[in-house]
């Protein structure tokens, strides 16, 4: 259970990549190169109503060129991104 101001941190799916292999060898069987991310959070209002905040973003592997789907300071529903 989280309270106002708490932080949630999770590892990127890209942490499963083998840095000794080219990305092309990790695209299929199994597909380890991520193409996006999604997050679904549930919470309760002060009156007890359950609310849901869900968002996702897609990206490609263009090595950071125009590929910044989420930035520090972005606000998505009640979530504020504080680290990427």
C-alpha distances in whole Angstrom, upper triangle without the diagonal:
4,7,10,12,9,11,11,14,16,19,22,24,27,26,28,31,34,35,39,39,40,37,40,40,36,36,37,36,34,32,30,31,28,29,26,22,20,16,14,11,10,9,11,13,14,17,14,15,13,14,14,15,17,20,22,25,28,30,33,34,37,36,34,37,36,32,30,27,24,25,23,23,23,20,19,18,15,15,17,19,19,21,22
4,7,8,6,8,8,12,15,18,21,23,26,25,27,30,33,34,38,39,39,36,39,39,36,36,37,37,34,33,30,30,27,28,25,21,19,15,14,10,10,9,11,13,14,17,15,16,14,14,14,14,16,18,21,23,27,29,32,33,35,34,32,35,33,30,27,25,22,22,20,19,19,17,17,15,12,12,14,15,16,18,20
4,6,6,9,11,14,17,21,24,26,29,28,30,33,36,37,41,41,42,39,42,42,39,38,40,40,37,36,33,33,30,31,27,24,21,18,16,13,12,10,11,11,12,15,14,16,15,14,15,15,18,20,22,25,28,30,34,35,37,36,33,36,34,32,28,26,23,23,20,19,19,17,17,15,12,12,14,16,16,18,21
4,6,9,11,15,18,22,24,27,29,29,31,34,37,37,41,42,42,39,42,43,39,39,40,41,38,36,34,33,30,30,27,23,21,18,17,13,13,11,12,12,12,16,15,16,16,15,15,15,18,19,22,24,28,29,33,34,36,35,32,34,32,30,27,25,21,21,18,16,17,14,15,13,9,10,11,14,14,17,20
4,7,10,13,17,20,22,25,27,27,30,32,35,35,39,40,40,37,40,41,37,37,39,40,37,35,33,32,29,29,26,23,21,18,18,15,15,14,15,15,16,19,19,20,19,18,18,16,18,19,22,23,27,28,31,32,34,32,30,32,30,28,24,23,19,18,15,14,15,13,15,14,10,10,10,12,11,14,17
4,7,10,14,17,20,23,25,24,27,29,32,33,36,37,38,35,38,39,35,35,37,37,35,33,30,30,27,28,24,21,19,16,16,13,14,13,15,16,17,20,19,20,19,17,17,16,18,19,21,23,26,27,30,31,33,31,29,32,30,28,24,23,19,19,16,15,16,15,15,15,12,10,11,12,11,13,16
4,7,10,14,16,19,21,20,23,26,28,29,32,33,34,31,34,35,31,32,33,34,31,29,27,26,23,24,21,18,17,14,15,13,15,14,17,18,20,23,22,22,20,18,17,15,17,17,18,20,23,24,27,28,29,28,26,28,27,24,21,20,16,16,13,14,15,14,14,15,12,10,10,10,9,10,13
4,7,10,13,16,18,17,20,23,26,26,30,31,31,29,32,32,28,28,30,31,28,26,23,23,20,21,18,15,14,11,12,11,13,14,17,19,21,24,22,22,19,18,16,14,15,15,16,18,20,22,25,25,27,26,24,27,26,23,20,18,15,16,14,15,15,14,14,15,13,10,11,10,10,10,12
4,7,10,13,15,14,17,19,22,23,26,27,28,25,28,29,25,26,27,28,25,23,20,20,18,19,17,14,13,11,13,13,16,17,20,22,25,27,25,25,22,21,18,16,16,16,16,17,19,20,22,23,25,23,22,25,24,21,18,17,14,15,14,15,16,16,16,17,16,12,12,10,10,9,10
4,7,9,12,11,13,16,19,20,23,24,25,22,25,25,22,22,24,24,21,20,17,17,15,17,14,11,12,10,13,13,16,18,22,24,27,29,27,26,23,22,19,17,16,15,15,15,17,18,20,20,23,21,20,24,23,20,18,17,15,16,15,17,17,18,17,18,18,14,15,12,13,11,10
4,6,8,7,10,12,15,16,20,20,21,19,22,22,18,19,21,22,19,17,14,14,12,15,13,11,13,12,15,16,20,22,26,28,31,33,31,30,27,25,22,20,18,17,16,16,17,17,18,18,21,19,19,22,22,19,17,16,15,16,16,19,19,20,19,21,21,17,17,14,15,12,10
4,5,6,8,10,13,14,18,18,18,16,19,19,16,16,18,19,16,14,11,11,9,11,10,9,11,12,16,17,21,23,27,29,32,34,32,31,28,26,22,20,18,16,14,13,14,13,15,14,17,16,16,19,19,16,15,14,13,15,16,19,18,20,19,21,21,18,18,15,15,12,10
4,5,6,8,12,13,17,16,16,14,16,16,13,13,15,15,13,11,8,8,6,10,9,9,11,13,16,18,22,25,29,31,34,36,34,32,29,27,23,21,18,17,14,14,13,13,14,13,17,16,17,20,20,17,16,15,15,18,19,22,21,22,21,23,24,20,21,18,19,16,13
4,5,5,9,10,14,13,13,11,14,14,11,11,14,15,13,11,7,6,6,10,10,11,14,16,19,22,25,28,32,34,37,39,37,36,32,30,26,24,21,19,16,15,14,12,12,11,14,13,14,18,19,15,15,15,16,18,19,22,22,23,23,25,26,22,22,19,20,16,13
4,5,8,9,13,13,14,13,16,16,12,14,16,17,14,13,9,10,10,13,14,13,16,17,21,22,26,28,32,35,37,40,37,36,33,31,28,25,23,21,19,18,17,16,16,15,18,16,17,20,22,18,18,18,18,20,20,24,23,25,24,27,27,23,23,20,20,17,14
4,7,9,12,12,13,12,14,13,10,12,13,13,11,10,7,9,10,14,14,14,17,19,22,24,27,30,34,36,39,41,39,38,34,32,29,27,24,23,20,19,18,17,17,15,19,17,19,22,24,20,21,20,21,23,24,27,26,28,27,29,29,26,26,23,23,20,17
4,6,9,8,9,8,11,10,7,10,12,13,11,10,6,7,10,13,15,16,19,21,24,26,30,33,37,39,42,44,42,40,37,35,31,29,26,24,21,20,18,16,15,13,16,15,17,20,22,19,20,20,21,23,24,28,27,29,28,31,31,28,27,24,25,21,18
4,5,6,8,8,11,10,8,12,13,14,12,12,9,10,13,16,18,19,23,25,28,30,33,36,40,43,45,47,45,44,40,38,35,33,30,28,25,23,22,20,18,15,18,16,19,22,24,21,23,23,24,26,27,31,30,32,32,34,35,31,31,27,27,24,21
4,5,7,8,12,11,10,13,16,17,15,15,12,12,14,17,19,21,24,26,29,32,35,38,41,44,46,49,47,45,42,40,36,34,31,29,26,24,22,20,18,15,17,14,17,20,23,20,21,23,24,25,26,30,30,32,32,35,35,32,31,27,27,23,20
4,7,9,12,10,11,14,16,17,16,16,14,14,17,20,23,24,27,29,33,35,38,41,45,47,50,52,50,49,45,43,40,37,35,32,29,27,25,23,20,17,19,17,20,23,26,23,25,26,27,29,30,33,33,36,35,39,39,35,34,31,31,27,24
4,6,8,7,8,11,13,14,14,13,12,12,15,18,21,23,26,29,32,35,38,41,45,47,50,52,50,48,45,43,39,37,34,31,28,26,23,21,18,15,17,16,19,22,25,22,24,25,27,29,30,34,33,36,35,38,39,35,35,31,31,28,24
4,5,6,7,9,12,14,14,13,12,11,14,16,19,22,25,28,32,34,38,41,45,47,50,52,50,48,45,42,38,36,33,30,27,24,21,19,16,12,14,13,17,19,22,20,22,23,25,27,29,33,32,35,34,37,38,35,34,30,31,27,24
4,5,5,6,10,12,12,10,9,7,11,13,16,18,22,25,28,31,35,38,42,44,47,49,47,45,41,39,35,32,29,26,23,21,18,15,12,9,12,11,15,17,19,17,19,20,22,24,27,30,29,31,31,34,35,32,31,28,28,25,22
4,5,6,8,11,12,10,10,9,12,14,17,20,24,27,30,33,37,40,44,46,49,51,48,47,43,40,37,34,31,28,24,22,19,16,13,11,13,14,17,19,21,19,22,22,25,27,30,33,31,34,33,36,37,34,34,30,32,28,25
4,6,7,9,10,9,9,10,13,15,19,21,24,27,31,34,37,40,44,47,50,51,49,47,43,41,37,35,32,29,26,24,21,19,16,14,16,17,20,22,24,22,24,25,27,29,31,35,33,36,34,37,39,35,35,32,33,30,26
4,6,7,7,6,6,6,10,12,16,18,21,24,27,30,33,37,40,43,46,48,45,43,40,37,34,32,28,26,23,21,18,17,14,12,15,16,19,21,23,20,22,22,24,27,29,32,31,32,31,34,35,32,32,29,30,27,23
4,7,7,5,6,6,9,10,14,16,19,23,26,29,32,36,39,42,45,47,44,42,38,36,32,30,27,24,21,19,16,14,12,11,14,15,18,20,21,18,21,21,23,26,28,31,29,31,30,32,34,31,31,28,30,27,23
4,5,4,7,8,11,12,16,18,21,24,26,30,33,36,40,43,46,47,44,42,39,37,33,31,28,26,22,21,18,17,15,14,18,19,22,23,25,22,24,23,26,29,31,34,32,34,32,34,36,33,33,31,32,30,26
3,5,8,11,13,15,18,20,22,25,27,30,33,37,40,43,46,48,45,43,39,37,34,32,29,27,24,23,21,20,18,18,21,22,25,27,28,25,27,26,28,31,33,36,34,35,33,36,37,34,35,32,34,31,28
4,6,9,11,14,16,17,20,22,25,28,31,34,38,41,44,45,42,40,37,35,31,30,27,25,22,21,19,19,18,17,21,21,24,26,27,24,25,24,26,29,31,34,32,33,31,33,35,32,33,30,31,29,26
4,6,8,10,13,14,17,20,23,26,29,32,36,39,42,43,41,39,35,33,29,28,24,22,19,18,16,15,14,13,17,18,20,22,23,20,22,21,23,26,28,31,29,30,28,31,32,29,30,27,29,26,23
4,6,9,12,13,16,18,22,24,28,31,35,37,41,42,40,38,34,32,28,26,23,21,18,17,15,14,13,12,16,16,18,21,22,19,20,19,21,23,25,28,27,28,27,29,30,27,28,25,26,23,20
4,7,9,11,15,18,21,24,28,31,35,37,40,42,40,38,34,32,28,26,22,20,16,15,12,11,9,8,12,12,15,17,18,15,16,16,18,21,23,26,24,26,25,28,29,26,26,23,24,21,18
4,6,8,11,14,18,21,24,27,31,33,37,38,36,34,31,28,24,22,19,16,13,11,9,8,8,9,12,13,14,17,17,13,14,13,15,18,20,23,21,23,21,24,25,22,23,20,22,19,16
4,7,11,14,17,21,24,27,31,33,36,38,36,33,30,27,23,21,17,15,11,9,6,5,6,8,11,13,13,15,15,11,13,11,14,17,20,22,20,22,20,23,24,22,22,19,22,20,16
4,7,11,14,17,21,24,27,29,33,34,32,30,27,24,20,17,14,11,7,5,4,5,8,10,13,14,14,16,15,11,11,9,11,15,17,19,17,18,16,19,21,18,19,16,19,17,14
4,7,10,14,17,20,24,26,29,31,29,27,23,21,17,14,11,9,5,6,7,9,11,13,16,17,16,18,17,13,13,10,10,14,16,18,15,16,14,16,18,15,16,14,17,15,13
4,7,10,14,17,20,23,26,27,25,23,20,17,13,11,7,6,4,7,9,12,15,17,20,20,19,21,20,16,15,12,12,15,17,18,15,15,12,14,15,13,15,14,17,16,14
4,7,10,13,17,19,23,24,22,20,17,14,10,8,6,6,6,9,12,15,18,20,23,23,22,24,22,19,17,14,13,15,16,17,14,14,11,12,13,11,13,12,15,15,14
4,7,10,14,16,20,21,19,16,13,11,7,6,4,7,9,12,15,18,22,24,26,27,25,27,25,22,20,17,16,18,19,19,16,14,11,11,12,11,14,14,17,18,18
4,7,10,13,16,18,15,14,10,8,6,5,6,9,12,15,18,21,25,27,29,29,27,30,28,25,22,19,17,19,19,18,16,14,11,10,10,9,13,14,16,18,18
4,7,10,13,15,12,10,7,6,5,6,9,12,15,18,22,25,28,30,33,33,31,33,31,28,26,22,20,22,22,21,19,16,13,11,11,11,15,17,19,21,22
4,7,10,11,9,8,6,5,6,8,11,15,18,21,25,28,31,33,35,35,33,35,33,30,28,24,22,23,22,21,20,16,14,12,10,11,15,17,20,22,23
4,7,8,5,5,4,6,9,11,14,18,21,25,28,31,35,37,39,39,37,39,36,34,31,28,25,26,25,23,22,19,17,14,12,14,18,20,22,25,26
4,5,5,5,7,7,10,12,16,19,23,26,30,32,36,38,40,40,38,40,37,35,32,29,26,27,26,23,22,18,17,13,11,14,18,21,23,26,27
4,5,8,10,11,14,16,20,23,26,29,33,36,39,42,43,43,41,43,40,38,34,32,29,29,28,25,24,21,20,16,14,17,20,23,25,28,30
4,6,9,11,15,17,21,24,28,31,34,38,41,44,45,45,43,45,42,40,37,34,31,32,31,28,27,23,22,18,17,20,23,26,28,31,33
4,6,9,13,16,19,22,26,29,33,36,39,42,44,44,42,44,41,39,36,33,30,31,30,28,27,23,21,18,16,19,22,25,27,30,31
4,6,10,13,16,20,23,27,30,34,37,40,42,42,40,42,39,37,34,31,28,30,29,27,25,22,19,16,15,18,21,24,27,29,30
4,7,10,13,17,20,24,27,30,34,36,39,39,37,39,36,34,31,28,26,27,27,25,23,20,17,14,14,16,20,22,25,27,28
4,7,10,13,17,21,24,27,31,33,35,36,34,36,33,30,28,24,23,24,24,22,20,17,14,11,11,13,17,19,22,24,25
4,6,10,13,17,20,24,27,30,32,32,31,32,30,27,25,21,20,22,22,21,18,15,12,9,10,11,15,17,20,22,22
4,7,10,14,17,20,24,27,29,29,27,29,26,23,21,18,16,18,18,17,14,12,8,6,8,8,12,14,17,19,19
4,7,11,14,17,21,24,26,26,25,26,24,21,19,15,14,17,18,17,14,12,9,8,10,10,13,14,17,18,18
4,7,11,14,17,20,22,23,21,23,20,17,15,12,11,14,16,16,12,11,8,9,11,10,12,12,16,17,16
4,7,10,14,17,19,20,18,20,18,15,13,10,10,13,16,16,13,13,10,12,15,13,14,13,17,17,15
4,7,10,13,15,16,15,16,14,11,10,6,8,12,15,16,13,14,11,14,17,15,15,13,17,16,14
4,7,10,12,14,13,14,13,10,10,7,10,14,17,19,16,17,15,18,21,18,19,16,19,18,15
4,7,9,10,10,11,10,7,8,7,10,13,17,19,17,19,17,21,23,20,20,17,20,18,14
4,6,8,9,10,10,7,10,10,13,16,19,22,20,22,21,24,27,24,23,20,22,20,17
4,5,8,9,10,8,11,12,15,17,20,23,22,24,23,27,29,26,25,22,23,20,17
4,6,6,8,7,10,12,15,17,20,23,22,25,24,28,30,27,26,22,24,21,17
4,6,9,7,10,13,15,16,19,22,21,24,25,28,30,26,25,21,22,19,15
4,6,5,7,10,12,13,15,19,18,21,22,26,27,24,22,18,19,17,13
4,5,8,11,14,14,17,20,19,23,23,27,29,26,24,21,22,19,16
4,6,9,12,12,16,18,17,20,20,24,26,23,22,19,20,19,16
4,6,9,11,14,17,15,18,18,22,24,21,19,16,18,16,13
4,6,7,10,13,11,15,15,19,21,18,16,13,14,13,10
4,7,10,12,10,13,12,16,18,15,14,12,14,13,10
4,7,9,7,10,10,14,15,12,10,8,10,10,8
4,6,6,9,11,15,15,12,10,7,8,8,7
4,6,9,11,15,14,11,8,5,5,6,6
4,6,10,12,12,10,6,5,6,8,10
4,7,10,11,8,6,5,8,10,11
4,6,7,6,4,6,9,12,13
4,6,5,6,8,12,14,14
4,6,8,11,14,17,17
4,7,10,13,16,17
4,7,9,12,13
4,6,9,11
4,6,7
4,7
4
